[in-house]
Amino acid sequence: MNDVTKVNRMRAYLLIDHGSRRAEANALVGDVAERLRARIEDGAIVESAHMELAEPTIEQGFARCVEKGATVVVAHPFMLAPGRHAREDLPRLVAEAASKHDGVRFVMAAPLGNHDGVIDAVLDRCAAALADDA
């Protein structure tokens, strides 16, 4: 294993949504994590978690990342707006989870917001709705 591969395997992406009482809603972030994992070519770790109402919790998702060898976790709020959850709750909850793992650090990614990919997805979904209506 070369040094680049070792470094890449130490990085993890933790996708975090709000969580729901509906199983199908909770399954979505897991599906996104699976699809992200399939696209990543460098072997980085990808896990998902829910802020509340369902498992895996942020603490459980973070621990899975560490168990798989992560030394840095990129926590991504799988949310649209930079509201209170993305700006306050998630950083606090991820920090609490990280504090249980010496030598593991984390960084927070921005929520999806108005990223060009989100705009493309909105256009695609609207076009599909129009096509279904035709």
Backbone torsions as a table, in degrees:
resi	resn	phi	psi	omega
1	MET	NA	126.8	-179.5
2	ASN	-82.0	170.5	-176.3
3	ASP	-63.4	-36.3	179.9
4	VAL	-63.3	-44.2	179.3
5	THR	-62.7	-41.2	178.5
6	LYS	-60.1	-45.5	-179.7
7	VAL	-62.4	-44.8	-178.8
8	ASN	-63.4	-37.2	-179.4
9	ARG	-71.6	-14.2	179.2
10	MET	-87.5	-6.9	-179.4
11	ARG	-98.1	142.6	176.5
12	ALA	-134.4	151.0	172.6
13	TYR	-111.5	125.7	177.6
14	LEU	-115.5	107.0	179.4
15	LEU	-86.9	125.9	-174.6
16	ILE	-124.4	121.2	173.2
17	ASP	-106.7	-177.1	-178.5
18	HIS	-69.0	-44.6	-172.7
19	GLY	101.3	151.7	-175.0
20	SER	-147.2	163.1	172.2
21	ARG	-81.3	-12.0	-179.6
22	ARG	-94.4	122.1	-177.3
23	ALA	-59.0	-39.9	-177.7
24	GLU	-65.8	-32.0	176.1
25	ALA	-69.0	-41.1	179.3
26	ASN	-67.4	-30.9	-179.1
27	ALA	-67.2	-24.7	-176.2
28	LEU	-58.6	-48.8	-177.9
29	VAL	-65.9	-32.4	174.7
30	GLY	-65.2	-39.4	177.2
31	ASP	-65.2	-43.0	177.8
32	VAL	-61.6	-41.4	178.1
33	ALA	-61.3	-42.8	177.8
34	GLU	-60.4	-44.2	-178.4
35	ARG	-68.7	-37.0	176.0
36	LEU	-64.8	-44.2	179.7
37	ARG	-58.3	-40.1	-179.7
38	ALA	-68.5	-27.0	-178.8
39	ARG	-85.9	-25.4	-176.2
40	ILE	-77.1	124.6	-176.3
41	GLU	-96.5	-7.8	-174.5
42	ASP	-98.2	7.1	176.8
43	GLY	78.5	14.1	178.5
44	ALA	-62.9	153.4	179.9
45	ILE	-81.0	139.9	176.7
46	VAL	-132.7	125.2	177.5
47	GLU	-134.3	165.5	176.8
48	SER	-128.3	161.1	-179.8
49	ALA	-157.9	166.0	177.9
50	HIS	-121.0	140.7	179.9
51	MET	-66.0	-38.7	179.4
52	GLU	-158.3	171.0	172.3
53	LEU	75.2	-12.7	-176.6
54	ALA	-156.2	165.5	174.9
55	GLU	-110.0	153.1	4.3
56	PRO	-74.3	143.1	175.6
57	THR	-76.1	172.4	176.1
58	ILE	-60.6	-43.5	179.2
59	GLU	-60.0	-44.0	179.3
60	GLN	-66.7	-43.2	179.2
61	GLY	-64.0	-42.0	178.4
62	PHE	-62.9	-44.3	179.5
63	ALA	-61.1	-38.9	177.3
64	ARG	-61.4	-40.4	177.4
65	CYS	-59.7	-46.7	-178.6
66	VAL	-65.8	-42.8	178.7
67	GLU	-58.7	-30.4	180.0
68	LYS	-87.6	1.5	173.4
69	GLY	108.0	5.9	-178.2
70	ALA	-68.1	138.1	172.2
71	THR	-115.0	-12.4	171.7
72	VAL	-138.5	131.0	-178.4
73	VAL	-116.5	124.8	174.1
74	VAL	-92.7	107.8	-179.5
75	ALA	-89.6	119.8	-178.0
76	HIS	-112.9	116.3	174.6
77	PRO	-70.1	106.5	178.7
78	PHE	-79.3	69.1	-175.8
79	MET	-142.0	159.7	-180.0
80	LEU	-81.8	-55.5	-169.1
81	ALA	-95.3	150.9	175.8
82	PRO	-83.7	56.4	-179.2
83	GLY	-82.6	-164.6	-175.6
84	ARG	-58.9	-41.9	-179.8
85	HIS	-60.6	-48.2	-177.0
86	ALA	-70.2	-33.9	-175.5
87	ARG	-91.7	-28.1	-175.1
88	GLU	-119.9	-57.4	-172.5
89	ASP	-64.1	-51.0	-176.9
90	LEU	-64.3	-46.5	177.0
91	PRO	-57.6	-38.2	178.8
92	ARG	-66.2	-47.2	-178.0
93	LEU	-66.2	-38.2	177.7
94	VAL	-68.5	-40.0	177.3
95	ALA	-60.9	-40.6	177.6
96	GLU	-62.5	-43.4	179.1
97	ALA	-64.6	-43.1	-178.7
98	ALA	-65.2	-32.1	-177.2
99	SER	-63.0	-15.8	179.6
100	LYS	-88.8	1.9	-175.6
101	HIS	-133.2	94.9	179.7
102	ASP	-58.2	138.1	175.8
103	GLY	81.5	0.2	178.8
104	VAL	-109.1	128.4	179.2
105	ARG	-114.5	168.8	178.3
106	PHE	-139.4	157.6	171.3
107	VAL	-131.4	149.8	178.6
108	MET	-101.0	129.6	172.4
109	ALA	-86.8	162.1	176.6
110	ALA	-75.6	152.6	173.8
111	PRO	-65.6	171.9	-175.2
112	LEU	-60.1	-43.4	173.4
113	GLY	52.0	-134.1	-177.1
114	ASN	-104.0	30.2	176.8
115	HIS	-55.8	145.4	-178.8
116	ASP	-54.2	-34.6	178.7
117	GLY	-64.6	-34.3	177.2
118	VAL	-69.0	-42.3	178.6
119	ILE	-61.6	-43.4	176.7
120	ASP	-59.8	-41.4	179.9
121	ALA	-65.4	-39.8	177.8
122	VAL	-61.8	-46.6	178.8
123	LEU	-60.8	-42.2	179.1
124	ASP	-62.8	-45.8	179.5
125	ARG	-64.3	-39.4	179.2
126	CYS	-68.0	-40.5	176.9
127	ALA	-62.1	-40.6	178.4
128	ALA	-64.4	-39.1	178.5
129	ALA	-64.6	-40.6	177.3
130	LEU	-65.2	-40.3	178.7
131	ALA	-65.5	-38.6	178.5
132	ASP	-66.5	-30.5	-178.3
133	ASP	-78.6	-20.5	-176.1
134	ALA	-72.1	NA	NA
